[in-house]
């Protein structure tokens, strides 16, 4: 015993999920046996034990640890023993802070296997505590990196590693890395996309689903495992928004949409979309790709628009020519003598509205309903002209042009393939010349490298030509027929839906003199 003080011991035992893999050597019972032997051998007074089972050492908000600190504050114990420093924790900063706390409150700390005893001034192992703490945390950091790399690799190969399947799916009972469609919830997913492309806002969809008492995803999971509930919940706007942007629904398995900022943190953050892990065609599709792409188009148009603009057909389509930002619209109600209360709508450049005091851009004041009438009439004229120009005679003429392009591409492809094949023979001849001493090693390297670079360039061109040939053979007539159908539907309606307009229009650009340019998704002529 050091000094004459009676030491009242609290033993601290911790086991993480990683430690469980090590078997009995790292178990709670093994730690307990080692510490109790030390207590017996040193005639110490055992007061209590504090256990955290299955808890990471990187964070200190642990039930057992918090109780230990409370007992120190209450003067119930004045000595803490662990099997080693890593049982204390694996967070260097927090460990050193608590060791300072022990020192300031005259608490003796012993880590048996690391030969640490803070009250033994002749113990040189105490000097190694900061270094040992550093390596304990480094172990966690390195393990975390390896696990992240392993998870990223498996996800990149199209394996689903989530704890639960996304709403609309279930895990394949025969392969936990694969997803199957859950038809009950998949119907709700299809309903959400259908309502959205028909022009319903996210808040309107939320009200519809809530009013129809469709269980929210969290409640639905409870029902699927047999937990009965009458609380269907209110559909959140964020939930619907996330679903509308999830590529998994078209069969492109998407993972990594949330992550911890650090292995020390419990908090989760949402990475940028470009950092998601997306594997094409790795799960069954609930939504067809055309509907999904249309939903993305509408979503991106509307995300920066103000509230109470659901009835404005052109919202998200109209851009300022001078600065490139969207034109925003606002509804106003006014009382008139002749017609009573009327609704008017005006538009301005959003960039100008936000930063007008800095003199950026100009207002671009627009009367919305006049603009809408002008735009719809212009589109109708263009659509009628398109259908007239693309009659059977013109399609056949275009087909003849396509055949000429196709012939030229196939001739070029054959020539390139022959040149690539000849390049291989040239490299073999060069190798034989080197063996026979006709050329030296340096010349062989230079010549073969030049041939290889030329071959790679030709191979890239072959790939591009092959793609063009495929598109010409498979897509030209289908593409025309697709727009013919959409345009005929547009002309048959008095006023088109947002869905239909999005199929035809890419954007509308207005300059400060109110000149209008319409950019179509199809090639007008």
C-alpha positions as CSV (number, residue, x, y, z in Angstrom):
1,X,0.0,0.0,0.0
2,X,1.3,3.4,-1.0
3,X,1.3,5.8,2.0
4,X,-1.0,5.2,5.1
5,X,-4.3,6.1,3.4
6,X,-7.0,3.5,3.1
7,X,-7.9,3.1,-0.5
8,X,-11.5,2.4,-1.3
9,X,-11.5,0.8,-4.8
10,X,-14.0,1.1,-7.6
11,X,-13.1,-1.3,-10.4
12,X,-14.1,-0.2,-14.0
13,X,-14.8,-2.9,-16.6
14,X,-15.5,-2.1,-20.3
15,X,-16.1,-4.3,-23.3
16,X,-16.8,-3.0,-26.8
17,X,-18.2,-4.9,-29.8
18,X,-14.8,-5.0,-31.3
19,X,-13.3,-6.5,-28.1
20,X,-15.9,-9.2,-28.1
21,X,-14.2,-10.7,-31.2
22,X,-11.1,-11.3,-29.2
23,X,-12.8,-14.0,-27.0
24,X,-12.4,-14.6,-23.3
25,X,-9.0,-12.6,-23.1
26,X,-10.9,-9.4,-23.4
27,X,-14.1,-10.4,-21.6
28,X,-15.7,-8.7,-18.6
29,X,-15.1,-11.8,-16.5
30,X,-11.5,-11.9,-17.4
31,X,-11.0,-8.3,-16.6
32,X,-12.8,-8.8,-13.3
33,X,-10.5,-11.8,-12.3
34,X,-7.3,-9.9,-13.0
35,X,-8.4,-6.8,-11.0
36,X,-9.7,-8.8,-8.0
37,X,-6.4,-10.7,-7.8
38,X,-4.6,-7.3,-7.7
39,X,-7.0,-6.1,-4.9
40,X,-6.3,-9.3,-2.9
41,X,-2.5,-9.1,-3.4
42,X,-2.4,-5.4,-2.3
43,X,-4.8,-5.6,0.6
44,X,-7.1,-3.0,-0.9
45,X,-10.7,-2.3,0.1
46,X,-13.2,-3.2,-2.7
47,X,-16.3,-0.9,-2.7
48,X,-18.1,-1.4,-6.1
49,X,-17.7,-2.3,-9.8
50,X,-18.8,-0.2,-12.7
51,X,-19.5,-2.0,-16.0
52,X,-20.1,-0.7,-19.6
53,X,-20.7,-3.8,-21.8
54,X,-20.7,-3.3,-25.6
55,X,-19.7,0.4,-25.4
56,X,-17.1,2.1,-27.5
57,X,-14.1,3.6,-25.7
58,X,-14.0,6.7,-27.9
59,X,-16.8,8.4,-26.0
60,X,-17.3,8.9,-22.3
61,X,-21.0,9.4,-22.0
62,X,-21.3,5.8,-20.6
63,X,-23.7,4.7,-17.9
64,X,-21.1,2.8,-15.8
65,X,-18.5,5.5,-16.2
66,X,-21.0,8.3,-15.2
67,X,-21.9,6.3,-12.1
68,X,-18.2,5.9,-11.2
69,X,-17.6,9.7,-11.5
70,X,-20.7,10.3,-9.3
71,X,-19.3,8.0,-6.6
72,X,-16.0,9.9,-6.7
73,X,-17.9,13.2,-6.3
74,X,-19.7,11.6,-3.3
75,X,-16.4,10.6,-1.7
76,X,-17.5,6.9,-1.9
77,X,-14.3,5.8,-3.7
78,X,-10.8,7.3,-3.9
79,X,-9.1,4.7,-6.2
80,X,-10.0,3.4,-9.7
81,X,-8.5,0.3,-11.2
82,X,-8.8,-1.0,-14.8
83,X,-7.2,-4.0,-16.5
84,X,-5.3,-1.6,-18.8
85,X,-5.5,1.9,-20.2
86,X,-7.6,0.9,-23.2
87,X,-10.4,-0.3,-20.8
88,X,-10.4,3.3,-19.4
89,X,-11.0,4.6,-23.0
90,X,-9.6,5.1,-26.5
91,X,-10.0,8.9,-26.7
92,X,-6.7,10.5,-26.0
93,X,-8.0,14.0,-25.2
94,X,-10.8,12.7,-22.9
95,X,-8.4,10.2,-21.1
96,X,-5.9,12.9,-20.3
97,X,-8.6,15.2,-19.1
98,X,-9.9,12.6,-16.7
99,X,-6.4,11.7,-15.5
100,X,-6.0,15.4,-14.6
101,X,-9.4,15.3,-12.9
102,X,-8.2,12.2,-10.8
103,X,-4.9,14.1,-9.9
104,X,-6.8,17.2,-8.8
105,X,-9.2,15.2,-6.6
106,X,-6.5,12.9,-5.2
107,X,-7.9,9.8,-6.9
108,X,-5.4,7.1,-7.4
109,X,-5.6,5.3,-10.8
110,X,-4.1,1.9,-11.6
111,X,-4.0,0.2,-15.1
112,X,-2.6,-3.2,-14.1
113,X,-1.3,-4.6,-17.4
114,X,0.3,-1.3,-18.5
115,X,2.0,-1.0,-15.1
116,X,0.5,2.4,-14.5
117,X,0.0,3.7,-10.9
118,X,-0.5,7.5,-10.7
119,X,0.5,7.6,-7.0
120,X,3.8,5.8,-7.5
121,X,6.3,8.7,-8.2
122,X,9.1,6.2,-9.0
123,X,7.0,4.4,-11.6
124,X,8.5,5.3,-15.0
125,X,5.5,3.7,-16.8
126,X,3.5,6.8,-15.7
127,X,5.6,8.9,-18.1
128,X,4.4,6.8,-21.0
129,X,0.7,7.4,-20.3
130,X,0.2,10.1,-23.0
131,X,2.0,7.9,-25.6
132,X,0.0,4.9,-24.6
133,X,-3.3,6.9,-24.8
134,X,-2.2,8.2,-28.3
135,X,-1.7,4.6,-29.6
136,X,-4.9,3.4,-28.0
137,X,-6.8,6.0,-30.0
138,X,-4.7,5.4,-33.1
139,X,-5.9,1.8,-32.9
140,X,-9.5,2.9,-33.0
141,X,-8.8,5.4,-35.8
142,X,-7.0,2.8,-37.9
143,X,-9.7,0.2,-37.3
144,X,-12.3,2.8,-38.3
145,X,-10.5,3.5,-41.6
146,X,-10.2,-0.2,-42.4
147,X,-13.9,-0.7,-41.7
148,X,-14.9,2.3,-43.8
149,X,-12.8,1.1,-46.7
150,X,-14.3,-2.4,-46.4
151,X,-17.8,-1.0,-46.3
152,X,-17.2,1.4,-49.2
153,X,-15.8,-1.4,-51.3
154,X,-18.8,-3.7,-50.6
155,X,-21.2,-0.9,-51.3
156,X,-19.4,0.0,-54.6
157,X,-19.9,-3.6,-55.7
158,X,-23.7,-3.2,-55.3
159,X,-24.1,-5.0,-52.0
160,X,-26.8,-3.5,-49.7
161,X,-25.3,-3.0,-46.2
162,X,-28.0,-1.0,-44.5
163,X,-29.5,-2.1,-41.2
164,X,-33.1,-1.9,-42.7
165,X,-34.2,-1.7,-46.3
166,X,-35.4,1.6,-47.8
167,X,-39.1,2.2,-47.7
168,X,-40.6,0.2,-50.6
169,X,-38.2,-2.7,-50.2
170,X,-37.4,-5.6,-48.0
171,X,-34.1,-7.5,-47.6
172,X,-33.9,-10.7,-49.6
173,X,-34.3,-13.5,-47.0
174,X,-31.8,-15.7,-49.0
175,X,-29.2,-12.9,-49.5
176,X,-29.0,-10.1,-46.9
177,X,-27.0,-8.0,-49.4
178,X,-29.9,-7.8,-51.9
179,X,-33.2,-6.0,-51.9
180,X,-36.7,-7.2,-53.0
181,X,-39.7,-5.0,-53.7
182,X,-42.3,-4.8,-50.8
183,X,-45.4,-4.4,-52.9
184,X,-47.5,-2.8,-50.2
185,X,-45.1,0.1,-49.5
186,X,-44.0,0.2,-53.1
187,X,-47.6,1.2,-54.1
188,X,-47.2,4.2,-51.8
189,X,-43.9,5.2,-53.5
190,X,-45.5,5.0,-56.9
191,X,-48.4,7.2,-55.6
192,X,-46.0,9.8,-54.3
193,X,-44.2,10.0,-57.7
194,X,-47.4,10.0,-59.6
195,X,-48.9,12.9,-57.6
196,X,-45.7,14.9,-57.8
197,X,-45.3,14.7,-61.6
198,X,-49.0,15.6,-61.9
199,X,-48.2,18.9,-60.3
200,X,-48.9,18.3,-56.6
201,X,-46.5,20.0,-54.2
202,X,-44.7,18.1,-51.5
203,X,-46.9,19.7,-48.8
204,X,-50.0,18.7,-50.8
205,X,-48.8,15.1,-51.1
206,X,-48.1,15.1,-47.3
207,X,-51.7,16.1,-46.6
208,X,-53.1,13.5,-49.0
209,X,-51.1,10.6,-47.5
210,X,-51.8,11.8,-43.9
211,X,-55.6,12.2,-44.6
212,X,-55.7,8.8,-46.2
213,X,-54.2,7.4,-43.0
214,X,-51.3,5.8,-44.9
215,X,-48.8,4.7,-42.2
216,X,-45.5,6.7,-42.3
217,X,-42.4,4.6,-42.9
218,X,-41.5,4.2,-39.2
219,X,-45.0,3.1,-38.3
220,X,-45.1,0.8,-41.3
221,X,-42.0,-1.0,-40.1
222,X,-43.7,-1.6,-36.7
223,X,-46.8,-3.0,-38.4
224,X,-44.6,-5.3,-40.6
225,X,-43.1,-7.0,-37.5
226,X,-46.5,-7.4,-35.9
227,X,-46.7,-4.4,-33.6
228,X,-50.2,-3.1,-33.9
229,X,-50.7,0.6,-33.7
230,X,-53.4,3.2,-34.5
231,X,-50.9,6.0,-34.7
232,X,-50.3,6.4,-38.5
233,X,-48.4,9.6,-38.1
234,X,-48.0,12.8,-40.2
235,X,-46.0,12.5,-43.4
236,X,-42.9,14.8,-43.1
237,X,-41.9,17.0,-46.0
238,X,-38.3,15.9,-45.6
239,X,-39.3,12.2,-45.9
240,X,-41.2,12.8,-49.1
241,X,-38.5,15.0,-50.5
242,X,-35.8,12.4,-49.8
243,X,-37.9,9.7,-51.4
244,X,-38.4,11.8,-54.6
245,X,-34.6,12.1,-55.0
246,X,-33.6,8.5,-54.2
247,X,-32.1,6.8,-57.3
248,X,-32.7,3.4,-55.6
249,X,-36.3,3.6,-56.8
250,X,-35.2,3.3,-60.5
251,X,-32.9,0.3,-59.7
252,X,-29.7,2.3,-59.0
253,X,-28.8,1.1,-55.5
254,X,-27.9,4.3,-53.5
255,X,-26.0,4.2,-50.2
256,X,-23.9,6.6,-48.1
257,X,-26.6,9.3,-47.8
258,X,-25.6,9.8,-44.2
259,X,-22.4,9.3,-42.2
260,X,-20.6,10.2,-39.0
261,X,-18.3,13.2,-39.3
262,X,-15.8,11.3,-37.0
263,X,-15.4,7.9,-35.4
264,X,-15.7,9.7,-32.1
265,X,-19.1,11.3,-32.9
266,X,-22.7,9.9,-32.6
267,X,-24.0,12.7,-34.8
268,X,-24.8,11.9,-38.4
269,X,-24.4,14.3,-41.3
270,X,-25.8,14.3,-44.9
271,X,-23.0,14.2,-47.5
272,X,-23.4,16.0,-50.8
273,X,-25.2,14.1,-53.6
274,X,-22.0,13.6,-55.5
275,X,-20.6,11.7,-52.6
276,X,-23.4,9.1,-52.5
277,X,-22.5,5.6,-53.6
278,X,-24.7,4.8,-56.6
279,X,-24.6,1.4,-58.3
280,X,-26.7,1.2,-61.5
281,X,-29.2,-1.6,-62.0
282,X,-28.3,-3.4,-58.7
283,X,-31.8,-3.7,-57.3
284,X,-35.3,-4.0,-58.7
285,X,-36.9,-0.8,-59.9
286,X,-40.2,0.6,-58.4
287,X,-40.3,3.7,-60.6
288,X,-39.6,3.8,-64.4
289,X,-36.7,5.9,-65.3
290,X,-38.7,8.4,-67.4
291,X,-41.0,9.2,-64.5
292,X,-38.0,9.5,-62.1
293,X,-36.1,11.9,-64.4
294,X,-39.2,14.0,-64.9
295,X,-39.6,14.2,-61.1
296,X,-36.0,15.4,-60.7
297,X,-36.6,18.0,-63.4
298,X,-39.7,19.3,-61.6
299,X,-38.1,19.1,-58.2
300,X,-35.0,21.1,-59.3
301,X,-37.2,23.7,-60.8
302,X,-39.3,24.2,-57.7
303,X,-36.8,23.9,-54.9
304,X,-36.0,27.6,-54.9
305,X,-39.5,28.8,-55.5
306,X,-41.5,30.6,-52.8
307,X,-44.6,29.2,-51.0
308,X,-48.1,29.7,-52.3
309,X,-47.1,29.4,-55.9
310,X,-48.7,25.9,-56.6
311,X,-51.0,27.3,-59.3
312,X,-48.3,29.1,-61.3
313,X,-47.7,26.8,-64.2
314,X,-44.4,28.3,-65.3
315,X,-42.7,28.4,-61.9
316,X,-39.1,27.1,-62.1
317,X,-39.1,27.3,-65.9
318,X,-38.3,31.1,-66.3
319,X,-34.7,32.4,-66.1
320,X,-33.1,35.9,-66.2
321,X,-30.9,36.3,-69.3
322,X,-28.6,38.8,-67.6
323,X,-27.6,36.9,-64.5
324,X,-28.9,33.3,-65.1
325,X,-31.0,33.1,-61.9
326,X,-34.6,32.1,-61.8
327,X,-37.5,34.6,-62.1
328,X,-39.7,34.3,-59.0
329,X,-43.4,34.9,-59.0
330,X,-45.7,36.2,-56.3
331,X,-49.5,36.2,-56.1
332,X,-51.4,39.3,-54.9
333,X,-55.1,39.8,-54.3
334,X,-56.6,43.1,-55.1
335,X,-60.1,44.6,-54.9
336,X,-61.5,46.3,-58.1
337,X,-64.7,48.3,-58.6
338,X,-65.7,46.3,-61.8
339,X,-64.7,42.7,-60.9
340,X,-64.4,42.7,-57.1
341,X,-61.5,40.7,-55.6
342,X,-59.0,39.5,-58.3
343,X,-55.7,37.6,-58.1
344,X,-52.8,39.1,-59.8
345,X,-49.3,37.7,-60.3
346,X,-46.0,39.5,-60.8
347,X,-42.5,38.2,-61.5
348,X,-39.0,39.5,-60.7
349,X,-35.4,38.3,-61.0
350,X,-34.8,36.4,-57.7
351,X,-31.1,37.5,-57.6
352,X,-32.2,41.1,-57.9
353,X,-34.9,40.7,-55.2
354,X,-32.4,39.2,-52.8
355,X,-29.5,41.6,-53.3
356,X,-31.2,44.7,-54.8
357,X,-29.3,47.1,-52.4
358,X,-26.0,46.0,-54.0
359,X,-27.2,47.0,-57.5
360,X,-27.0,43.5,-58.9
361,X,-29.0,42.7,-62.1
362,X,-32.3,44.5,-62.8
363,X,-35.9,43.9,-61.7
364,X,-37.2,42.3,-64.9
365,X,-40.8,43.2,-63.9
366,X,-43.3,40.8,-65.6
367,X,-47.0,40.3,-65.5
368,X,-47.3,36.6,-65.1
369,X,-50.6,35.8,-66.7
370,X,-49.7,37.8,-69.9
371,X,-46.4,35.9,-70.0
372,X,-48.2,32.5,-69.6
373,X,-50.6,33.3,-72.4
374,X,-47.7,34.3,-74.7
375,X,-45.6,31.3,-73.8
376,X,-48.4,28.7,-74.3
377,X,-49.5,30.2,-77.6
378,X,-45.8,30.2,-78.8
379,X,-45.4,26.6,-77.8
380,X,-48.6,25.5,-79.6
381,X,-47.4,27.2,-82.8
382,X,-44.1,25.5,-82.5
383,X,-45.7,22.1,-81.8
384,X,-48.0,22.3,-84.8
385,X,-45.1,23.3,-87.0
386,X,-43.1,20.4,-85.6
387,X,-45.8,17.8,-86.4
388,X,-46.2,19.2,-89.9
389,X,-42.5,19.1,-90.6
390,X,-42.2,15.6,-89.2
391,X,-44.7,13.9,-91.4
392,X,-44.0,10.5,-93.0
393,X,-42.2,11.9,-95.9
394,X,-39.8,13.9,-93.7
395,X,-39.2,10.9,-91.4
396,X,-38.3,8.8,-94.4
397,X,-35.9,11.6,-95.6
398,X,-34.3,11.8,-92.1
399,X,-34.0,8.0,-92.2
400,X,-32.1,8.2,-95.5
401,X,-29.7,10.8,-93.9
402,X,-29.3,8.5,-90.9
403,X,-28.4,5.6,-93.2
404,X,-25.7,7.7,-94.9
405,X,-24.2,8.6,-91.5
406,X,-24.5,5.0,-90.4
407,X,-22.6,3.8,-93.5
408,X,-19.8,6.3,-93.0
409,X,-19.5,5.4,-89.3
410,X,-19.3,1.6,-90.0
411,X,-16.6,2.2,-92.7
412,X,-14.6,4.2,-90.2
413,X,-15.1,1.6,-87.5
414,X,-13.8,-1.2,-89.7
415,X,-10.8,0.8,-90.7
416,X,-9.9,1.5,-87.0
417,X,-10.4,-2.1,-86.0
418,X,-8.0,-3.2,-88.8
419,X,-5.4,-0.6,-87.7
420,X,-5.6,-1.8,-84.0
421,X,-5.2,-5.4,-85.1
422,X,-2.1,-4.4,-87.3
423,X,-0.7,-2.5,-84.3
424,X,-0.4,-5.7,-82.3
425,X,1.5,-7.3,-85.2
426,X,3.8,-4.3,-85.4
427,X,4.6,-4.6,-81.6
428,X,5.4,-8.3,-82.1
429,X,7.8,-7.5,-85.0
430,X,9.5,-4.9,-82.9
431,X,10.0,-7.4,-80.0
432,X,11.6,-9.9,-82.5
433,X,13.8,-7.1,-83.8
434,X,15.0,-6.4,-80.2
435,X,15.7,-10.1,-79.6
436,X,17.7,-10.3,-82.9
437,X,19.7,-7.1,-82.0
438,X,18.3,-5.1,-84.9
439,X,17.1,-2.4,-82.5
440,X,18.3,-1.6,-78.9
441,X,16.1,-1.6,-75.8
442,X,15.6,2.2,-75.7
443,X,14.4,2.3,-79.3
444,X,12.1,-0.7,-78.6
445,X,10.5,1.2,-75.6
446,X,10.0,4.4,-77.6
447,X,8.4,2.7,-80.6
448,X,6.2,0.4,-78.7
449,X,5.0,3.2,-76.4
450,X,4.1,5.4,-79.4
451,X,2.2,2.5,-80.9
452,X,0.4,1.8,-77.6
453,X,-0.7,5.5,-77.3
454,X,-2.0,5.5,-80.8
455,X,-3.8,2.2,-80.2
456,X,-5.5,3.6,-77.1
457,X,-6.6,6.7,-78.9
458,X,-8.1,4.5,-81.7
459,X,-9.8,2.3,-79.2
460,X,-11.5,5.3,-77.6
461,X,-12.7,6.4,-81.0
462,X,-14.0,2.8,-81.6
463,X,-16.0,2.9,-78.4
464,X,-17.5,6.3,-79.4
465,X,-18.4,5.2,-82.9
466,X,-19.9,1.9,-81.5
467,X,-22.1,4.0,-79.2
468,X,-23.2,6.3,-82.1
469,X,-24.0,3.3,-84.3
470,X,-26.1,1.8,-81.5
471,X,-28.0,5.0,-81.0
472,X,-28.7,5.5,-84.7
473,X,-30.0,1.9,-85.1
474,X,-32.1,1.9,-81.9
475,X,-33.2,5.4,-80.9
476,X,-33.9,7.8,-83.8
477,X,-37.4,6.7,-84.7
478,X,-38.3,5.9,-81.1
479,X,-37.2,9.4,-80.1
480,X,-39.3,11.1,-82.7
481,X,-42.3,8.9,-81.8
482,X,-41.9,9.8,-78.1
483,X,-42.1,13.5,-78.8
484,X,-44.9,13.1,-81.4
485,X,-47.0,11.5,-78.7
486,X,-46.2,14.2,-76.1
487,X,-46.8,17.1,-78.5
488,X,-50.2,15.7,-79.7
489,X,-51.2,15.4,-76.1
490,X,-50.1,19.0,-75.4
491,X,-52.1,20.3,-78.4
492,X,-55.3,18.4,-77.3
493,X,-55.4,20.2,-73.9
494,X,-56.6,23.7,-73.2
495,X,-54.0,24.2,-70.6
496,X,-51.1,21.7,-70.1
497,X,-50.0,20.2,-66.8
498,X,-46.6,20.8,-65.3
499,X,-45.7,17.2,-66.1
500,X,-46.5,17.7,-69.8
501,X,-44.8,21.1,-70.0
502,X,-41.6,19.6,-68.4
503,X,-41.6,16.9,-71.2
504,X,-41.4,19.6,-73.8
505,X,-39.7,22.7,-72.3
506,X,-36.1,22.9,-71.0
507,X,-36.2,26.5,-70.0
508,X,-37.6,30.0,-70.8
509,X,-35.2,33.0,-70.8
510,X,-36.3,36.6,-70.5
511,X,-34.1,39.7,-70.8
512,X,-34.6,43.1,-69.2
513,X,-36.4,44.3,-72.3
514,X,-38.9,41.4,-71.9
515,X,-37.8,39.5,-75.0
516,X,-38.6,35.8,-74.6
517,X,-36.6,32.8,-75.8
518,X,-38.0,29.3,-75.4
519,X,-35.6,26.3,-75.3
520,X,-37.2,23.0,-76.2
521,X,-36.2,19.5,-75.3
522,X,-36.9,18.3,-78.8
523,X,-35.2,19.7,-81.9
524,X,-37.9,21.9,-83.5
525,X,-36.7,21.5,-87.1
